[in-house]
Amino acid sequence: MMATREVTRFEFDLLRILRALLGVIPIDQVRSLILNKRTPPACLNPNAIALVKDTLSKGLILHLVRAGGWRDESFLHNDTPTNGRVWNRVPLAERTLTFSRKPLDFLLWLTAEHPTQTKVEWHRASIESTAGDDLFFHVAYDALRDDPEFFDSFRSKSPFLNNPFSWLMNASDFATVDNPAPPSFAPLLSGTRAMMLECLQASLTKRWLRSEAAKSEIADWNIMRRRGIAETAILTQFLKAAETSNRLDLAIFPLRVLSKLFAGRTLEPSFWIGGLMAEAPIRLAERIAIQRSALSLVQQSDTFARWHQLARAVGYFDDGYAASQFWKEAYEALDGGATITHARQTLAALDPLRVSAGGSETSP
């Protein structure tokens, strides 16, 4: 039987906050602890550090398993489709989480300071983030973002602001400026971060589906404009990085969202822009541009059609044949041809003068 580890009251509160950030207990149960300012100890005792490490590693692994790692799926590894649950298809070296001091510094700060009323900083730009760090800060941000008192305070901090997982998962949160600057998505497409992205595919699909459906509730033209600009920047950069890295399997979730949205039908543009005020305090040209950007995901349909055409052109003896077959099978399983056709019809209804860059879709 494992011996009980003794910790101080401060350390106990820190561990409770960590458990809440990881979703083990409701975040509401520790809100008063987060808002209660107290003096931190000079250092944590070894028992507390061991418990933080154990809770952090096990909690994040459980998060990945629940998010999708348990699913029997297929992804590309070394350009070859590999089937199974994440622990069957991914080598142990790519499933091992490592952490810098950043998570512990954040937990110390969050336990000691009132996060919205302090000038004390905690993040160290000089320390390079590990894959484990990026996942932890994404999960922590997800736990805190629904609280209005925390939202603005944490969104602007660099471990969240520069976190590619958070940008992909919560695109609308970063639609605050006219020229958003998403972080590089290239690191997500190899190594441990790619394993994490495999596990998060189902969660990404749900988030983007919910986000697309919620657009009809937006009445403010400027909010819609910034939302569309941010989503366009994120999707364009992410899909480009996936193509460059030859990891199209990690970019299937946007096509899956489109497939679920259209589901054998053509949607009217009002599905996205029906809630906008009839009288807009902007020029007609701006209104048209905003309406187009509101369909930022639908605008990516030509990219998926182009990928399919490229995959069809790869011969059996060509490099990348297995990867091209993987994309073709996924595209066809999602009824990609019909989905792209419906997407183009929706865009044509929004803008009859639009000329498709991808040309007409043909049957394989």
Contacts in CASP RR format, 6 or more apart in sequence:
PFRMAT RR
TARGET T0000
AUTHOR 0000-0000-0000
METHOD contacts of the structure
MODEL  1
MMATREVTRFEFDLLRILRALLGVIPIDQVRSLILNKRTPPACLNPNAIA
LVKDTLSKGLILHLVRAGGWRDESFLHNDTPTNGRVWNRVPLAERTLTFS
RKPLDFLLWLTAEHPTQTKVEWHRASIESTAGDDLFFHVAYDALRDDPEF
FDSFRSKSPFLNNPFSWLMNASDFATVDNPAPPSFAPLLSGTRAMMLECL
QASLTKRWLRSEAAKSEIADWNIMRRRGIAETAILTQFLKAAETSNRLDL
AIFPLRVLSKLFAGRTLEPSFWIGGLMAEAPIRLAERIAIQRSALSLVQQ
SDTFARWHQLARAVGYFDDGYAASQFWKEAYEALDGGATITHARQTLAAL
DPLRVSAGGSETSP
5 47 0 8 1.000
5 48 0 8 1.000
5 50 0 8 1.000
5 51 0 8 1.000
6 47 0 8 1.000
7 15 0 8 1.000
7 45 0 8 1.000
7 47 0 8 1.000
7 48 0 8 1.000
7 51 0 8 1.000
8 41 0 8 1.000
8 45 0 8 1.000
8 48 0 8 1.000
10 38 0 8 1.000
10 40 0 8 1.000
10 41 0 8 1.000
10 111 0 8 1.000
10 112 0 8 1.000
11 41 0 8 1.000
11 44 0 8 1.000
11 45 0 8 1.000
11 47 0 8 1.000
11 48 0 8 1.000
11 51 0 8 1.000
13 30 0 8 1.000
13 33 0 8 1.000
13 111 0 8 1.000
14 44 0 8 1.000
14 48 0 8 1.000
14 52 0 8 1.000
14 107 0 8 1.000
14 108 0 8 1.000
14 110 0 8 1.000
14 111 0 8 1.000
15 48 0 8 1.000
15 51 0 8 1.000
15 52 0 8 1.000
15 55 0 8 1.000
16 25 0 8 1.000
16 29 0 8 1.000
16 30 0 8 1.000
16 33 0 8 1.000
17 30 0 8 1.000
17 33 0 8 1.000
17 34 0 8 1.000
17 107 0 8 1.000
17 110 0 8 1.000
17 111 0 8 1.000
18 52 0 8 1.000
18 55 0 8 1.000
18 56 0 8 1.000
18 107 0 8 1.000
19 25 0 8 1.000
19 55 0 8 1.000
20 26 0 8 1.000
20 27 0 8 1.000
20 29 0 8 1.000
20 30 0 8 1.000
20 143 0 8 1.000
21 27 0 8 1.000
21 136 0 8 1.000
21 139 0 8 1.000
21 140 0 8 1.000
21 143 0 8 1.000
21 144 0 8 1.000
22 55 0 8 1.000
22 56 0 8 1.000
22 59 0 8 1.000
22 60 0 8 1.000
22 62 0 8 1.000
22 63 0 8 1.000
22 139 0 8 1.000
22 143 0 8 1.000
23 63 0 8 1.000
23 139 0 8 1.000
23 143 0 8 1.000
24 59 0 8 1.000
27 143 0 8 1.000
27 144 0 8 1.000
27 147 0 8 1.000
31 147 0 8 1.000
33 111 0 8 1.000
34 110 0 8 1.000
34 111 0 8 1.000
34 115 0 8 1.000
34 150 0 8 1.000
35 114 0 8 1.000
35 115 0 8 1.000
36 114 0 8 1.000
37 112 0 8 1.000
37 113 0 8 1.000
37 114 0 8 1.000
37 117 0 8 1.000
37 118 0 8 1.000
38 111 0 8 1.000
38 112 0 8 1.000
39 112 0 8 1.000
40 108 0 8 1.000
40 111 0 8 1.000
40 112 0 8 1.000
44 52 0 8 1.000
44 104 0 8 1.000
44 108 0 8 1.000
49 104 0 8 1.000
52 104 0 8 1.000
52 107 0 8 1.000
53 99 0 8 1.000
56 99 0 8 1.000
56 103 0 8 1.000
56 136 0 8 1.000
57 97 0 8 1.000
57 99 0 8 1.000
60 97 0 8 1.000
60 132 0 8 1.000
60 135 0 8 1.000
60 136 0 8 1.000
60 139 0 8 1.000
61 97 0 8 1.000
63 135 0 8 1.000
63 139 0 8 1.000
64 86 0 8 1.000
64 135 0 8 1.000
64 195 0 8 1.000
64 196 0 8 1.000
64 199 0 8 1.000
64 200 0 8 1.000
65 86 0 8 1.000
65 199 0 8 1.000
67 199 0 8 1.000
67 200 0 8 1.000
67 202 0 8 1.000
67 203 0 8 1.000
68 86 0 8 1.000
68 199 0 8 1.000
68 200 0 8 1.000
68 201 0 8 1.000
68 202 0 8 1.000
68 203 0 8 1.000
69 85 0 8 1.000
69 86 0 8 1.000
69 87 0 8 1.000
69 198 0 8 1.000
69 199 0 8 1.000
70 85 0 8 1.000
70 86 0 8 1.000
71 85 0 8 1.000
71 202 0 8 1.000
72 83 0 8 1.000
72 84 0 8 1.000
72 85 0 8 1.000
73 83 0 8 1.000
73 84 0 8 1.000
73 85 0 8 1.000
73 198 0 8 1.000
73 201 0 8 1.000
74 81 0 8 1.000
74 82 0 8 1.000
74 83 0 8 1.000
74 84 0 8 1.000
74 89 0 8 1.000
74 249 0 8 1.000
74 326 0 8 1.000
75 81 0 8 1.000
75 82 0 8 1.000
75 89 0 8 1.000
75 198 0 8 1.000
75 249 0 8 1.000
75 250 0 8 1.000
76 82 0 8 1.000
76 246 0 8 1.000
76 247 0 8 1.000
76 248 0 8 1.000
76 249 0 8 1.000
76 322 0 8 1.000
76 323 0 8 1.000
76 326 0 8 1.000
77 89 0 8 1.000
77 90 0 8 1.000
79 246 0 8 1.000
79 320 0 8 1.000
79 322 0 8 1.000
79 323 0 8 1.000
80 322 0 8 1.000
81 322 0 8 1.000
81 325 0 8 1.000
81 326 0 8 1.000
82 89 0 8 1.000
83 89 0 8 1.000
86 95 0 8 1.000
86 195 0 8 1.000
86 198 0 8 1.000
86 199 0 8 1.000
87 95 0 8 1.000
90 195 0 8 1.000
90 198 0 8 1.000
94 191 0 8 1.000
94 192 0 8 1.000
94 194 0 8 1.000
94 195 0 8 1.000
95 192 0 8 1.000
95 195 0 8 1.000
96 192 0 8 1.000
97 130 0 8 1.000
97 131 0 8 1.000
97 132 0 8 1.000
97 135 0 8 1.000
97 192 0 8 1.000
98 130 0 8 1.000
98 131 0 8 1.000
98 132 0 8 1.000
99 130 0 8 1.000
99 132 0 8 1.000
99 133 0 8 1.000
99 136 0 8 1.000
100 127 0 8 1.000
100 128 0 8 1.000
100 129 0 8 1.000
100 130 0 8 1.000
100 133 0 8 1.000
101 124 0 8 1.000
101 127 0 8 1.000
102 123 0 8 1.000
102 124 0 8 1.000
102 127 0 8 1.000
102 129 0 8 1.000
102 133 0 8 1.000
102 137 0 8 1.000
102 159 0 8 1.000
103 133 0 8 1.000
103 136 0 8 1.000
103 137 0 8 1.000
105 122 0 8 1.000
105 123 0 8 1.000
105 124 0 8 1.000
106 122 0 8 1.000
106 123 0 8 1.000
106 137 0 8 1.000
106 140 0 8 1.000
106 159 0 8 1.000
108 122 0 8 1.000
109 115 0 8 1.000
109 120 0 8 1.000
109 122 0 8 1.000
113 120 0 8 1.000
113 122 0 8 1.000
115 150 0 8 1.000
115 153 0 8 1.000
115 154 0 8 1.000
116 149 0 8 1.000
116 150 0 8 1.000
116 153 0 8 1.000
123 157 0 8 1.000
123 158 0 8 1.000
123 159 0 8 1.000
125 158 0 8 1.000
129 137 0 8 1.000
129 159 0 8 1.000
131 191 0 8 1.000
131 192 0 8 1.000
131 193 0 8 1.000
131 196 0 8 1.000
132 192 0 8 1.000
133 159 0 8 1.000
134 163 0 8 1.000
134 164 0 8 1.000
134 165 0 8 1.000
134 187 0 8 1.000
134 193 0 8 1.000
135 165 0 8 1.000
135 196 0 8 1.000
137 159 0 8 1.000
137 160 0 8 1.000
137 163 0 8 1.000
137 166 0 8 1.000
138 163 0 8 1.000
138 165 0 8 1.000
138 166 0 8 1.000
138 169 0 8 1.000
141 154 0 8 1.000
141 155 0 8 1.000
141 160 0 8 1.000
141 163 0 8 1.000
141 166 0 8 1.000
141 170 0 8 1.000
142 166 0 8 1.000
142 169 0 8 1.000
142 170 0 8 1.000
144 150 0 8 1.000
144 151 0 8 1.000
144 154 0 8 1.000
145 151 0 8 1.000
145 154 0 8 1.000
145 155 0 8 1.000
145 170 0 8 1.000
145 173 0 8 1.000
151 173 0 8 1.000
154 160 0 8 1.000
155 161 0 8 1.000
155 173 0 8 1.000
155 174 0 8 1.000
160 166 0 8 1.000
161 174 0 8 1.000
162 183 0 8 1.000
163 183 0 8 1.000
164 182 0 8 1.000
164 183 0 8 1.000
164 184 0 8 1.000
164 185 0 8 1.000
164 187 0 8 1.000
164 188 0 8 1.000
165 188 0 8 1.000
165 196 0 8 1.000
165 197 0 8 1.000
165 200 0 8 1.000
166 173 0 8 1.000
166 174 0 8 1.000
167 174 0 8 1.000
167 182 0 8 1.000
167 183 0 8 1.000
167 234 0 8 1.000
168 185 0 8 1.000
168 188 0 8 1.000
168 204 0 8 1.000
168 234 0 8 1.000
168 238 0 8 1.000
169 200 0 8 1.000
169 203 0 8 1.000
169 204 0 8 1.000
169 207 0 8 1.000
170 207 0 8 1.000
171 208 0 8 1.000
171 211 0 8 1.000
171 227 0 8 1.000
171 230 0 8 1.000
171 231 0 8 1.000
171 234 0 8 1.000
172 211 0 8 1.000
172 227 0 8 1.000
172 230 0 8 1.000
172 231 0 8 1.000
174 180 0 8 1.000
174 182 0 8 1.000
174 230 0 8 1.000
175 223 0 8 1.000
175 226 0 8 1.000
175 227 0 8 1.000
175 228 0 8 1.000
175 229 0 8 1.000
175 230 0 8 1.000
175 231 0 8 1.000
176 226 0 8 1.000
177 226 0 8 1.000
178 225 0 8 1.000
178 226 0 8 1.000
178 229 0 8 1.000
179 229 0 8 1.000
180 226 0 8 1.000
180 229 0 8 1.000
180 230 0 8 1.000
180 233 0 8 1.000
180 234 0 8 1.000
181 233 0 8 1.000
182 230 0 8 1.000
182 233 0 8 1.000
182 234 0 8 1.000
182 237 0 8 1.000
182 238 0 8 1.000
184 237 0 8 1.000
184 241 0 8 1.000
185 237 0 8 1.000
185 238 0 8 1.000
185 241 0 8 1.000
185 242 0 8 1.000
186 241 0 8 1.000
186 244 0 8 1.000
186 245 0 8 1.000
187 193 0 8 1.000
188 194 0 8 1.000
188 196 0 8 1.000
188 197 0 8 1.000
188 241 0 8 1.000
188 250 0 8 1.000
189 197 0 8 1.000
189 241 0 8 1.000
189 242 0 8 1.000
189 245 0 8 1.000
189 247 0 8 1.000
189 250 0 8 1.000
190 245 0 8 1.000
190 247 0 8 1.000
194 247 0 8 1.000
194 250 0 8 1.000
197 250 0 8 1.000
198 250 0 8 1.000
201 250 0 8 1.000
201 252 0 8 1.000
201 253 0 8 1.000
201 256 0 8 1.000
204 253 0 8 1.000
205 253 0 8 1.000
205 256 0 8 1.000
205 257 0 8 1.000
205 260 0 8 1.000
208 253 0 8 1.000
208 254 0 8 1.000
208 257 0 8 1.000
208 297 0 8 1.000
209 257 0 8 1.000
209 260 0 8 1.000
209 261 0 8 1.000
212 257 0 8 1.000
212 261 0 8 1.000
212 272 0 8 1.000
212 297 0 8 1.000
215 224 0 8 1.000
215 227 0 8 1.000
215 271 0 8 1.000
215 272 0 8 1.000
215 273 0 8 1.000
215 294 0 8 1.000
216 270 0 8 1.000
216 271 0 8 1.000
216 272 0 8 1.000
216 273 0 8 1.000
216 274 0 8 1.000
216 275 0 8 1.000
217 275 0 8 1.000
218 224 0 8 1.000
218 227 0 8 1.000
218 275 0 8 1.000
218 276 0 8 1.000
219 275 0 8 1.000
219 276 0 8 1.000
219 277 0 8 1.000
220 276 0 8 1.000
220 277 0 8 1.000
221 276 0 8 1.000
221 277 0 8 1.000
221 280 0 8 1.000
221 281 0 8 1.000
221 282 0 8 1.000
221 286 0 8 1.000
221 287 0 8 1.000
221 290 0 8 1.000
224 273 0 8 1.000
224 276 0 8 1.000
224 290 0 8 1.000
224 293 0 8 1.000
224 294 0 8 1.000
225 286 0 8 1.000
225 289 0 8 1.000
225 290 0 8 1.000
225 293 0 8 1.000
227 293 0 8 1.000
227 294 0 8 1.000
228 290 0 8 1.000
228 293 0 8 1.000
228 294 0 8 1.000
228 296 0 8 1.000
229 293 0 8 1.000
231 293 0 8 1.000
231 296 0 8 1.000
231 297 0 8 1.000
232 293 0 8 1.000
232 296 0 8 1.000
232 299 0 8 1.000
235 254 0 8 1.000
235 296 0 8 1.000
235 297 0 8 1.000
235 300 0 8 1.000
236 300 0 8 1.000
238 251 0 8 1.000
239 251 0 8 1.000
239 254 0 8 1.000
239 300 0 8 1.000
239 303 0 8 1.000
242 248 0 8 1.000
242 250 0 8 1.000
242 251 0 8 1.000
243 251 0 8 1.000
243 307 0 8 1.000
246 320 0 8 1.000
246 323 0 8 1.000
248 307 0 8 1.000
248 323 0 8 1.000
248 326 0 8 1.000
248 327 0 8 1.000
249 323 0 8 1.000
249 326 0 8 1.000
249 327 0 8 1.000
249 330 0 8 1.000
252 330 0 8 1.000
252 334 0 8 1.000
254 297 0 8 1.000
254 300 0 8 1.000
254 304 0 8 1.000
255 304 0 8 1.000
255 330 0 8 1.000
255 331 0 8 1.000
255 334 0 8 1.000
255 336 0 8 1.000
255 339 0 8 1.000
256 334 0 8 1.000
257 297 0 8 1.000
258 297 0 8 1.000
258 298 0 8 1.000
258 301 0 8 1.000
258 304 0 8 1.000
258 339 0 8 1.000
258 343 0 8 1.000
259 334 0 8 1.000
259 335 0 8 1.000
259 336 0 8 1.000
259 339 0 8 1.000
261 267 0 8 1.000
262 338 0 8 1.000
262 339 0 8 1.000
262 342 0 8 1.000
262 343 0 8 1.000
262 346 0 8 1.000
264 335 0 8 1.000
264 338 0 8 1.000
264 339 0 8 1.000
264 342 0 8 1.000
265 342 0 8 1.000
266 342 0 8 1.000
266 345 0 8 1.000
266 346 0 8 1.000
266 349 0 8 1.000
267 342 0 8 1.000
267 346 0 8 1.000
268 346 0 8 1.000
268 349 0 8 1.000
269 291 0 8 1.000
269 295 0 8 1.000
269 346 0 8 1.000
269 349 0 8 1.000
269 350 0 8 1.000
272 294 0 8 1.000
272 295 0 8 1.000
272 298 0 8 1.000
273 291 0 8 1.000
273 294 0 8 1.000
273 295 0 8 1.000
276 290 0 8 1.000
276 291 0 8 1.000
280 286 0 8 1.000
280 287 0 8 1.000
282 290 0 8 1.000
288 351 0 8 1.000
291 350 0 8 1.000
292 299 0 8 1.000
292 350 0 8 1.000
292 351 0 8 1.000
295 346 0 8 1.000
295 347 0 8 1.000
295 350 0 8 1.000
298 343 0 8 1.000
298 346 0 8 1.000
298 347 0 8 1.000
299 347 0 8 1.000
301 339 0 8 1.000
301 340 0 8 1.000
301 343 0 8 1.000
301 344 0 8 1.000
301 347 0 8 1.000
302 340 0 8 1.000
302 356 0 8 1.000
302 357 0 8 1.000
302 358 0 8 1.000
302 359 0 8 1.000
304 331 0 8 1.000
304 336 0 8 1.000
304 340 0 8 1.000
305 337 0 8 1.000
305 340 0 8 1.000
305 358 0 8 1.000
305 359 0 8 1.000
305 361 0 8 1.000
306 358 0 8 1.000
307 327 0 8 1.000
307 331 0 8 1.000
308 327 0 8 1.000
308 328 0 8 1.000
308 331 0 8 1.000
308 336 0 8 1.000
308 337 0 8 1.000
310 324 0 8 1.000
311 324 0 8 1.000
311 325 0 8 1.000
311 327 0 8 1.000
311 328 0 8 1.000
311 331 0 8 1.000
312 324 0 8 1.000
312 328 0 8 1.000
312 364 0 8 1.000
314 320 0 8 1.000
314 321 0 8 1.000
314 324 0 8 1.000
315 321 0 8 1.000
315 324 0 8 1.000
318 324 0 8 1.000
328 364 0 8 1.000
331 337 0 8 1.000
332 364 0 8 1.000
337 361 0 8 1.000
340 361 0 8 1.000
341 361 0 8 1.000
344 356 0 8 1.000
344 361 0 8 1.000
347 354 0 8 1.000
347 356 0 8 1.000
348 354 0 8 1.000
END
